[in-house]
Amino acid sequence: MALVEISYEEYMKKLDEIEKRYLSDEQGFSEGAREKGLEICRKFRREVRELGPENCLYYIDTVYGLPMHKPRPAGNGPAIAMEKETVEYVRCAHCDRRLRLEAAVRYEHRLIHGEHYHCRECDPEGVWDCMSHDTDMEVH
């Protein structure tokens, strides 16, 4: 997650965009996702309204494009920035899915493929042997 501080106006605009998407005829949302997304947007708006827009700090997660807010610290002290987390992503060597490094199965073979990663769907047991798989494919 990479966070960038944004203005209140940018925060509200992003919430508007997300709500518009949930209210559209777009297909592909899982069951209950629309309702949950709209509920979260309403909750964010309510929290900011109750705290007062001037009493919050606003951020955008640049990886997922999601807005976030948090209360400013009490008093006139400097704003406390949210702690930024560095997340590494890799691609599954089989299905090309992007996934977090800590969720990936790491595979290393010095002769054939070098280091690469698998997702849990392609390698649920964490034992995929790419070398024998490729050999099997060539033989059969």
NUKOLNU-793610 format. One record per residue (C-alpha): x, y, z; residue in three letters. Coordinates in Angstrom, 2 decimals. Each point is the difference from the previous one (the first is absolute). Example, Ala and Ser with C-alpha at 12.3 -4.5 7.8 and 13.67 -1.06 7.14 Angstrom:
BEGIN
(site (12.30 -4.50 7.80) "ALA")
(site (1.37 3.44 -0.66) "SER")
! end
This chain:
BEGIN
(site (0.00 0.00 0.00) "MET")
(site (1.40 3.39 -0.99) "ALA")
(site (-1.80 2.96 1.55) "LEU")
(site (-0.05 3.54 -1.35) "VAL")
(site (-1.61 2.87 1.87) "GLU")
(site (-2.84 1.65 -1.94) "ILE")
(site (-2.45 2.87 0.56) "SER")
(site (-3.52 -0.29 1.37) "TYR")
(site (-1.37 0.81 -3.47) "GLU")
(site (2.02 -2.79 -1.62) "GLU")
(site (-1.13 -2.40 2.73) "TYR")
(site (-3.68 0.82 -0.56) "MET")
(site (0.41 -0.22 -3.79) "LYS")
(site (1.49 -3.50 0.36) "LYS")
(site (-2.87 -1.09 2.26) "LEU")
(site (-2.44 1.34 -2.63) "ASP")
(site (1.75 -2.03 -2.73) "GLU")
(site (-0.13 -3.19 2.08) "ILE")
(site (-3.68 0.47 0.84) "GLU")
(site (-0.83 0.69 -3.64) "LYS")
(site (1.70 -3.27 -0.98) "ARG")
(site (-1.93 -1.99 2.62) "TYR")
(site (-3.28 1.60 -1.16) "LEU")
(site (0.71 -0.72 -3.68) "SER")
(site (-1.04 -3.05 -2.03) "ASP")
(site (3.58 -1.28 -0.01) "GLU")
(site (0.17 -3.79 0.16) "GLN")
(site (2.48 -2.12 1.95) "GLY")
(site (-0.61 1.04 3.59) "PHE")
(site (-0.24 -2.92 2.40) "SER")
(site (-3.21 -0.52 1.96) "GLU")
(site (-0.43 2.76 2.58) "GLY")
(site (3.01 2.01 -1.23) "ALA")
(site (-2.09 2.92 -1.26) "ARG")
(site (-1.88 0.35 3.27) "GLU")
(site (3.18 -0.32 2.09) "LYS")
(site (1.85 2.54 -2.17) "GLY")
(site (-2.83 2.53 0.23) "LEU")
(site (-0.22 -0.57 3.77) "GLU")
(site (3.74 0.74 0.38) "ILE")
(site (-0.30 3.17 -2.09) "CYS")
(site (-2.91 1.20 2.18) "ARG")
(site (1.99 -0.84 3.15) "LYS")
(site (3.03 1.99 -1.23) "PHE")
(site (-2.19 3.02 -0.82) "ARG")
(site (-1.72 -0.19 3.40) "ARG")
(site (3.31 -0.27 1.91) "GLU")
(site (1.48 3.01 -1.83) "VAL")
(site (-3.20 2.03 0.52) "ARG")
(site (-0.05 -0.85 3.74) "GLU")
(site (3.70 0.83 0.48) "LEU")
(site (-0.18 3.05 -2.23) "GLY")
(site (1.78 0.03 -3.36) "PRO")
(site (2.68 2.35 1.34) "GLU")
(site (0.82 -2.46 2.81) "ASN")
(site (1.06 -2.88 -2.25) "CYS")
(site (2.98 -0.99 -2.10) "LEU")
(site (-0.77 -1.57 -3.37) "TYR")
(site (1.99 -2.58 -1.92) "TYR")
(site (-0.25 -2.10 -3.12) "ILE")
(site (1.41 -3.50 -0.30) "ASP")
(site (1.83 0.24 -3.33) "THR")
(site (0.05 -3.77 -0.51) "VAL")
(site (-3.78 -0.48 0.17) "TYR")
(site (-1.21 3.59 -0.44) "GLY")
(site (-1.97 -0.06 3.25) "LEU")
(site (-0.56 3.08 2.18) "PRO")
(site (0.73 -0.01 3.74) "MET")
(site (-0.36 2.51 2.80) "HIS")
(site (1.10 0.35 3.59) "LYS")
(site (-0.54 2.62 2.70) "PRO")
(site (2.61 2.72 0.37) "ARG")
(site (1.84 -0.13 3.32) "PRO")
(site (-1.49 2.08 2.82) "ALA")
(site (1.37 3.48 0.56) "GLY")
(site (1.98 2.06 -2.45) "ASN")
(site (2.87 -2.45 -0.35) "GLY")
(site (1.18 -1.27 -3.36) "PRO")
(site (-2.07 -2.60 -1.78) "ALA")
(site (1.12 -3.56 0.59) "ILE")
(site (0.43 -1.73 -3.34) "ALA")
(site (-1.32 -3.51 -0.44) "MET")
(site (2.71 -2.61 0.09) "GLU")
(site (0.77 -1.08 -3.52) "LYS")
(site (0.35 -3.68 -0.68) "GLU")
(site (2.15 -1.24 -2.82) "THR")
(site (-1.50 -2.99 -1.76) "VAL")
(site (1.80 -2.04 -2.61) "GLU")
(site (-1.95 -1.66 -2.77) "TYR")
(site (0.96 -2.88 -2.30) "VAL")
(site (-1.66 -1.81 -2.89) "ARG")
(site (-1.00 -3.67 -0.04) "CYS")
(site (2.17 -1.79 -2.56) "ALA")
(site (-3.00 -2.09 -1.10) "HIS")
(site (-3.07 2.24 -0.12) "CYS")
(site (1.74 3.43 0.05) "ASP")
(site (-2.14 1.15 2.96) "ARG")
(site (1.45 2.88 2.06) "ARG")
(site (0.31 -0.87 3.69) "LEU")
(site (1.71 1.15 3.17) "ARG")
(site (3.46 -1.49 0.50) "LEU")
(site (-0.86 -1.39 3.44) "GLU")
(site (-3.01 -1.86 -1.47) "ALA")
(site (2.00 -1.56 -2.85) "ALA")
(site (1.65 -3.40 -0.15) "VAL")
(site (3.67 0.55 -0.87) "ARG")
(site (1.67 -2.46 -2.34) "TYR")
(site (3.67 0.02 -0.91) "GLU")
(site (1.81 -2.20 -2.48) "HIS")
(site (3.47 1.09 -1.03) "ARG")
(site (0.13 -1.89 -3.31) "LEU")
(site (-3.39 0.42 -1.63) "ILE")
(site (-2.22 2.86 1.21) "HIS")
(site (1.95 1.90 2.61) "GLY")
(site (-2.09 1.54 2.77) "GLU")
(site (-3.70 0.51 -0.58) "HIS")
(site (-3.30 -0.16 1.88) "TYR")
(site (-3.32 -1.82 -0.06) "HIS")
(site (-3.36 1.04 1.40) "CYS")
(site (-1.83 -2.34 2.39) "ARG")
(site (-2.58 -0.82 -2.67) "GLU")
(site (2.70 -1.36 -2.35) "CYS")
(site (1.99 -1.61 2.83) "ASP")
(site (-2.29 -0.61 3.02) "PRO")
(site (2.43 -2.37 1.72) "GLU")
(site (3.11 2.07 -0.73) "GLY")
(site (1.71 -2.92 -1.74) "VAL")
(site (-0.36 0.70 -3.73) "TRP")
(site (3.03 -1.33 -1.84) "ASP")
(site (0.35 2.13 -3.12) "CYS")
(site (2.92 -2.00 -1.33) "MET")
(site (-1.86 -3.33 -0.01) "SER")
(site (-3.18 1.72 -1.27) "HIS")
(site (1.85 1.45 -2.99) "ASP")
(site (1.69 -3.34 -0.67) "THR")
(site (-3.37 -1.79 0.15) "ASP")
(site (-1.46 2.50 -2.47) "MET")
(site (2.87 -0.56 -2.45) "GLU")
(site (-0.19 -3.81 0.27) "VAL")
(site (-3.76 -0.25 -0.36) "HIS")
! end
